[in-house]
Amino acid sequence: MLEPLGLDARTADVYGLLLANRDWGTREIADRLGITPAEAQAAVERLTALRLLHRSDASGGLRPADPALGLRDLLNERKRELAGRQEAVARCEAGMAELVGTYSELYAGRTQPVAQRFLGVEAVQERIRELSAEAVSECLTFNPGGAQSRASLAASKPLDRALLERGVRMRTVYLDSVRNDAVTTEYAEWLTDLGGEVRTAPSLPVRMLLFDRRTVIVPADPENTRKGAVQLAEPGVVVGLAGLFDRVWESAVPLGTRQDRDEEGLTRQEKELLRLLGTGLTDEAAGRRLGLSLRTVRRMMAELMKRLGASSRFEAGLRAARREWV
């Protein structure tokens, strides 16, 4: 109960004994409380430090202080200490408010958000226009999703022309499936005539725009681009995505060139279809990755099964693996 005053239970017991038995020494105290003489001596020294026990000038013996005065003095001393600490805390609080403002500014200057999100098609298009206007050296694009609409391609022409006229290098990768779309190939030819470069690949990992290898725009949800986009500027992320683009670009084929078949007579699109279905994707999901309709995917798979002499998808997978088609 008196611990806040610095008086633990044992020390309080010793104090009580000395109030009742003023001629006792540490041995008598130890015997009564069942403690060692050293423990009794420690309690006496503690009482002396608290000024609840004094040495008599005449005899040199122990003389307990009046508890009404001694304990009151201890309480007042603790109150003064508490008031001093409260005052110090108040000063710290005032100083902290000032420092928090300064440190927050420094912290904000050292840490930048990893991603910035843009909601809605209009907000994304506006941000792309801003980044296009700021680009100085390069614009790299992954364009999955198959054939592009005439309206979408027409809307992008002013931005593309402005970039190329400023000397910005433009490289775009579409899906192989756009080779069968007159509108997209017409646009690609227009872009190439202005100095742009267009290639195609069987499938693409994600829709992406990369400006000057410093800023990347990707969909917030790859399955629904209408949910908005995310802008990334973290160097580690940007370098990784730029490296991914370079690898895909190296294996992609210029749109104006003919697609060759390999020694087994397979197109890259057919091999990619087998690979995607082998990973467990449905015909519909594989079609989205390739930019093909469900009907086209099923027709291609039927032709591949016929060439493999397989009566089921499972058998076709085994035979394709045996022939190292996948």
C-alpha positions in Angstrom: 0.0 0.0 0.0 2.9 2.3 0.8 5.1 1.2 -2.2 4.6 4.5 -4.0 6.3 6.2 -1.1 9.2 3.8 -1.4 8.1 1.7 1.6 7.8 -2.0 0.7 6.0 -4.4 3.0 9.1 -5.7 4.8 10.5 -2.2 5.4 7.1 -1.2 6.8 7.1 -4.1 9.1 10.6 -3.2 10.4 9.4 0.4 10.9 6.4 -0.8 12.9 8.6 -3.0 15.1 11.0 -0.1 15.8 8.1 2.2 16.7 7.0 -0.3 19.3 10.4 -1.5 20.4 12.8 1.5 20.2 15.7 -0.3 21.8 15.8 -3.2 19.4 18.6 -3.8 17.0 18.8 -5.7 13.7 19.2 -9.1 15.5 15.9 -8.7 17.4 14.2 -7.6 14.2 15.5 -10.5 12.3 14.4 -13.0 14.9 10.9 -11.5 15.1 10.3 -11.4 11.3 12.2 -14.6 10.5 14.6 -12.9 8.2 18.4 -12.8 8.1 20.3 -10.1 10.0 21.5 -8.8 6.6 17.9 -8.4 5.4 17.1 -6.6 8.6 20.0 -4.3 8.1 19.0 -3.5 4.6 15.5 -2.5 5.8 17.1 -0.3 8.5 19.2 1.4 5.9 16.2 1.9 3.7 14.3 3.5 6.5 17.2 5.8 7.3 17.4 6.9 3.6 13.6 7.7 3.8 14.3 9.7 6.9 11.9 7.5 8.9 14.7 6.4 11.1 17.5 8.5 12.7 20.6 7.8 14.6 20.5 9.3 18.1 23.3 11.8 18.6 23.7 10.8 22.2 23.7 7.0 22.1 24.1 6.4 18.4 21.1 4.1 18.6 18.1 4.0 16.2 15.3 6.4 16.7 12.1 6.2 14.5 10.6 9.4 13.3 7.0 10.3 14.2 4.9 8.5 11.5 2.5 11.4 11.3 5.3 13.7 10.3 7.7 11.3 8.6 5.1 9.7 6.3 3.5 13.1 5.5 7.0 14.4 4.5 7.4 11.4 2.3 4.1 11.9 0.6 4.8 15.6 0.1 8.1 14.8 -1.4 6.5 12.3 -3.9 4.0 15.0 -4.8 6.7 17.4 -5.6 8.5 14.8 -7.7 5.3 14.0 -9.5 4.6 17.7 -10.2 8.1 18.1 -11.5 7.7 15.1 -13.9 4.3 16.4 -15.0 5.9 19.8 -15.8 8.7 18.0 -17.7 6.1 16.0 -19.7 4.3 19.2 -20.5 7.5 20.7 -21.8 8.2 17.6 -23.8 4.7 17.6 -25.3 5.2 21.2 -26.5 8.6 20.4 -28.0 7.3 17.2 -29.5 4.6 19.1 -31.4 7.2 21.3 -33.0 9.5 18.4 -33.8 6.7 16.2 -35.2 6.0 18.9 -37.8 9.7 19.0 -38.8 10.2 15.3 -38.8 7.0 14.6 -40.7 8.2 16.9 -43.5 11.6 15.1 -43.6 9.9 11.7 -43.5 7.6 12.6 -46.4 10.6 13.8 -48.4 12.4 10.5 -47.8 9.5 8.1 -48.6 7.3 8.2 -51.7 4.3 6.1 -52.4 5.2 3.0 -54.3 2.0 3.1 -56.4 -0.5 5.7 -57.5 -4.0 4.6 -58.5 -6.3 6.2 -61.1 -9.9 5.3 -61.1 -12.0 5.2 -64.2 -11.2 5.2 -67.9 -11.1 9.0 -68.2 -8.7 9.4 -65.3 -6.4 6.8 -66.8 -6.5 8.3 -70.3 -5.7 11.7 -68.9 -2.7 10.4 -67.0 -1.5 8.6 -70.1 -1.7 11.9 -72.0 0.3 13.6 -69.3 3.0 11.0 -69.3 3.1 10.9 -73.1 3.7 14.7 -73.2 6.5 14.3 -70.7 8.3 11.4 -72.4 11.6 12.2 -73.9 13.2 9.0 -75.1 11.1 5.9 -75.2 7.6 4.5 -74.9 7.1 0.7 -74.6 3.7 -1.0 -74.8 2.2 -4.4 -74.3 -1.2 -4.5 -75.9 -3.0 -7.8 -75.1 -6.7 -8.4 -75.7 -6.7 -9.1 -79.4 -8.0 -6.8 -82.2 -8.4 -3.1 -81.3 -11.5 -1.1 -82.2 -11.3 1.6 -84.9 -12.4 4.3 -82.4 -9.7 3.3 -79.8 -7.0 3.3 -82.4 -8.1 6.6 -83.9 -8.1 8.2 -80.4 -4.5 7.1 -79.8 -3.2 8.5 -83.1 -2.6 12.1 -82.0 -0.6 11.0 -79.0 1.4 8.5 -81.0 2.1 11.1 -83.7 3.2 13.7 -81.2 5.6 11.2 -79.5 7.2 10.1 -82.8 7.6 13.7 -84.0 9.5 14.6 -80.8 11.9 11.7 -81.6 10.6 9.4 -78.9 11.1 5.7 -79.8 7.9 3.7 -79.8 7.8 0.0 -79.6 4.5 -1.9 -79.3 3.8 -5.6 -78.9 0.4 -7.0 -80.0 -0.9 -10.5 -79.9 -0.4 -12.7 -83.0 -4.2 -12.8 -83.4 -4.3 -9.2 -84.6 -2.6 -10.3 -87.8 -6.1 -11.4 -89.0 -7.7 -8.0 -88.1 -7.6 -5.5 -90.9 -8.2 -2.4 -88.7 -5.4 -3.2 -86.3 -2.9 -4.1 -89.1 -3.8 -0.9 -90.9 -3.0 1.1 -87.8 0.2 -0.8 -87.3 1.3 0.1 -90.8 0.4 3.8 -90.2 2.5 3.7 -87.0 5.4 2.0 -88.8 5.4 4.6 -91.6 5.9 7.3 -88.9 8.8 5.5 -87.4 7.1 3.3 -84.8 8.0 -0.4 -84.3 5.3 -3.1 -84.0 5.7 -6.8 -83.3 3.4 -9.6 -82.2 3.7 -12.4 -79.7 1.5 -15.5 -79.1 0.5 -14.2 -75.6 1.4 -11.3 -73.3 1.6 -11.2 -69.5 -0.2 -7.9 -68.9 -1.3 -4.7 -70.5 1.5 -2.2 -69.9 2.8 1.3 -70.8 6.3 2.1 -69.9 7.7 5.7 -70.3 11.4 6.4 -70.4 12.0 3.3 -68.3 11.0 5.4 -65.3 7.2 5.1 -65.0 4.9 2.2 -65.7 1.1 2.1 -66.1 -0.6 -1.3 -65.6 -4.3 -2.2 -65.0 -5.5 -2.2 -61.4 -7.3 -5.4 -62.3 -6.0 -7.2 -65.5 -9.4 -8.9 -65.9 -11.3 -5.6 -65.9 -9.4 -2.6 -67.2 -12.4 -0.4 -66.5 -11.5 -0.5 -62.8 -8.6 1.8 -63.4 -4.9 1.7 -63.5 -1.8 1.8 -61.2 1.2 4.0 -61.8 4.5 2.5 -60.6 7.8 4.4 -60.3 9.8 2.3 -57.9 13.1 1.7 -59.7 13.3 -2.0 -58.8 9.8 -2.6 -60.1 10.3 -0.5 -63.3 13.6 -2.2 -64.1 12.0 -5.6 -63.7 9.1 -4.8 -66.0 11.4 -3.2 -68.6 13.5 -6.4 -68.6 10.3 -8.4 -69.2 9.4 -6.2 -72.1 12.9 -6.6 -73.6 12.7 -10.4 -73.4 9.2 -10.5 -75.0 10.4 -8.0 -77.7 13.4 -10.2 -78.6 11.2 -13.2 -79.3 8.3 -11.2 -80.9 8.0 -11.1 -84.7 7.5 -7.8 -86.7 3.9 -7.5 -87.8 4.7 -7.1 -91.5 6.6 -10.4 -91.7 5.1 -13.8 -92.4 4.7 -16.2 -89.5 6.7 -19.3 -90.1 5.8 -22.8 -88.8 8.4 -24.8 -86.9 9.8 -28.2 -88.1 6.7 -29.9 -86.7 4.4 -27.6 -88.7 3.2 -25.6 -85.7 2.7 -21.9 -85.5 3.8 -20.0 -82.3 0.1 -19.5 -81.6 -0.7 -23.2 -81.7 2.2 -24.0 -79.4 1.2 -21.3 -77.0 -2.4 -22.7 -77.0 -1.1 -26.2 -76.0 1.1 -24.7 -73.3 -1.8 -22.6 -71.8 -4.2 -25.5 -71.8 -1.5 -27.7 -70.3 -1.3 -25.3 -67.3 -4.9 -26.0 -66.6 -6.6 -23.0 -68.3 -10.0 -23.4 -69.8 -10.6 -22.9 -73.5 -12.2 -19.5 -72.7 -9.3 -18.4 -70.4 -6.8 -19.5 -73.0 -8.7 -17.6 -75.7 -8.5 -14.4 -73.7 -4.8 -14.8 -73.3 -4.4 -15.3 -77.0 -7.0 -12.8 -78.1 -9.0 -15.5 -79.8 -12.7 -16.3 -79.7 -13.9 -19.5 -77.9 -15.0 -20.9 -81.3 -11.5 -20.3 -82.8 -9.8 -21.9 -79.8 -11.9 -25.0 -80.1 -11.4 -25.2 -83.8 -7.6 -25.0 -83.4 -7.7 -27.6 -80.7 -9.8 -30.0 -82.8 -7.2 -29.6 -85.7 -4.3 -30.2 -83.3 -6.0 -33.4 -81.9 -6.6 -34.6 -85.5 -2.9 -34.0 -86.3 -1.8 -35.8 -83.2 -4.3 -38.7 -83.8 -5.7 -38.2 -80.3 -9.3 -39.0 -79.4 -9.3 -36.9 -76.2 -7.7 -33.8 -74.7 -5.8 -35.9 -72.2 -4.4 -38.1 -75.0 -3.5 -35.1 -77.0 -1.6 -33.6 -74.1 0.4 -36.8 -73.7 1.2 -37.1 -77.4 2.1 -33.4 -77.6 4.5 -33.8 -74.7 6.0 -36.9 -76.3 6.7 -35.0 -79.5 8.0 -32.1 -77.4 5.4 -29.7 -78.8 5.1 -28.3 -75.3 
